Amino acid sequence: MTNKNNIKNFFKKRNKDGARGEYNISSAKQIWKIIFTTFVLLNITIAILSGYLFFQINNGEIFKTESDMSIVIDTIDRTFLHDTLSLFEEKAFRLEELEKDNVIITDPSL
């Protein structure tokens, strides 16, 4: 029952011309103040955090990890690489020879 009375009272206050105009304007001013203050505080917080991160990264202190001394570098086996390259060079040479030579086998359909 109280909900119906609250709803009726709410609309009664809004229907008054003088109160409605002042109520909306003051409420709008208050809301814009809250929005502006929140925006400014959020920007200041982001600027402070950005500055903190910049100086920590610039000093090299934020991403420090313990270095692993067991670093293994795999290198290319040069003899295997040389053998592979010579094999492909030989295949390329044989392909060129096959392209230059005439075909000895005759076409059986002729």
Secondary structure, DSSP 4 states (H G I P E B T S, - for coil): -HHHHHHHHHHHHHHSHHHHHHHHHHHHHHHHHHHHHHHHHHHHHHHHHHHHHHHHHHHT-TT--PPPS--------HHHHHHHHHHHHHHHHHHHHHHHSPP-SPPTT-
